[in-house]
Amino acid sequence: MQQLDKTPRELGFHFPAEFEKQDALWLSWPHKEASWPGKIHLIYNSYCEFILRVASHQRVCINVADQAMKDFAVNTILQSAFGKKVPVESLFVNIYFYFHATNDAWCRDHGPAFLVNRETKQKVIVDWGYNAWGGKYPPYDLDDNIPTLIAKELNIPVYYPDIVMEGGSVEFNGKGTLLTTTACLLNKNRNPHLNQSQIENYLSDYYGVNHILWLGDGIVGDDTDGHIDDITRFVSDDTVVTVVEENQNDENYELLQENLKTLKGMRLENGKQLNIVELPMPKAVVYDDQRLPASYANFYISNENVIVPIFNDDKNDTKALDILQDCFKSRKVIGIDSVDLIWGLGSFHCLSQQEPSA
């Protein structure tokens, strides 16, 4: 497919908020043992529950390398369904597999950015460059090609901005505002030839936004250099939830307080102040002497559910789920164990990418 002559924004396309209506959830089946060393066999129970919860009411599209991986995925999902007494017949209606080989499972960052035009009811895909968070985990050539493969599969026009951008580094309210972090987007391991103003121009042109807000650092243990989806998320067009650490001796305390202070000074595209809901952090999750980026902010919003990672922390798990349920009154908030998943340094939002409805 050829790049279109005008930018998505010029043609009236924009990236919808995650809480808007979706056609599908896109995933890349986890298979890279190095992402969960010694634990990959333990992640499938939670991963499949995630799939089943979303497939109960909307389409789930899964990238797999070949028939053998598809067969393994189908069997694993079915075993999970029987174990959780989920109606199996619904799975065959809503789960689709695509033979698109990947290097890894983090579809939020290597998957397609779907933009829509509400007037024409059309979609386009933006295929940003992908370099595995600054070249940290080669090879990543297969992941980098995923958006174009999906665009061809769906017969959707595709844009190539020719700069590095990851889906987990940006957050949208659907009304023109984009939220991100300087720690990630201004990191020289992404686009060293671009300054902040130039990056903002790309964000505006290829996400269809007109107002960009910048936070600072991400949480400790995040190998993405500070993705926004671990700290602050839009739950409506004027409200965000943001994680805070109560323990002043915790290494996340100061940086999250600084982000909270910055949020309080921000204004939306219409000039109004943000509504801010504070979300707790779980107690520190440490494995093999490594602090992991456990955060309740890494939730996925589907049409009917909100899938939230939980971390065997009874007090904070319950508190976070209650807060999010109050934010999403029309959806069911569901906590799924992410203690093993987070060893891969990401959870449900990192693993997923939504396809919005036009």
C-alpha positions, 0 to 999 in steps of 0.5 A: 500500500502507498502512503496517502498524499495527505496526513490522517489529520488533514483527512479527518482521521483521529485515534479514538479513546480506548473507552469508545466502541471497539470492533476488536482486540488485537493480540500477539500470542506469547512465545518468546521464553526470554521475555518470561525466563523460567515462567512463560508456562505460568502466564497462559492461565491469566492470558487466556482468561483475558482473552475469554473475558473479552471474547465473551462480547467482542472479537479477539484477533490473535497473531500466530506464527504458524499452524503449530502455534495456532493449535497450541493457542486453541488448546490452551484457550479451550483448557482455560475455558473448561477450567473457568466454566466459560461457554466454549461455543462463544469462543469459536464465534469471536476468536480469530487467528492470523498467520503473522509471525512476531518476535514477541507478544507486546502488541500495544507497541508493535501493533497497528494504530487504527484511526477512524473518520467518523463522517466517512466511516473509514479506517486507516492504519499508522505503521510507526517504526518499532525498535523494541524500546530503543534497541533493547531486545533484538531482533524485532523485524517481525514485530515492526512489520505487523501493522502492514500485515494487518492492514493488508489482511483488512484492506485498510490504507496504511501510513508510514511516518518513518519515526519510532513510536509505541502505543504504550507511550501515548494516551488519548481522550478522544476529543483532541488531547494526547498525554505522554511522557518526556522520559520516553518520547524525548529519549535519544534511543527513539528519535534522536534527530527530532526535538520536542516540537517536531515530535509534537507535529508527528503526534498531531499529524498521525494521531489526529490530535491538537493538544499534547500534554507531557508528564515526566518519568515512568515507574521504577522497573519499566524498561520502556523508559516511562510509558504512560500506560503504567502511570496515567490513563483517561477514563473519560474525556475529562477524567484521568486515573493516576497511580500514587505511592503512599509509602514515602520510602518507596522509590516510586513516591517522589516521581509519582508525586511530581506527576500528580503535581504536573497533572493538577496544573494541566488543562484540556483542549477546551481549557478545562482542568483535568478531573484527577482520580488517584489510584494506589500502587500495589506493594512492590513486586520483586522477582529474582532481585528485580523490582517489576513495573507492577501497576493497576494503571495497565488495564485494558478497556473493552466494550463491556469490561475493564480488565485490571492486573492484580498482584496478590495484594489484598488491600490495594487490589481491592481498593484499586478495583473499587476505584476503577469500578466507580470510574466505569459504571457501565462496565464490569471491572475484573481483576486478573492475577498478573504476578507471573505476567509482570515478570515480562515487564508488562501486563494486559494493556501492554499485550493488547491493541484495540481496533475502534469502530468507525 
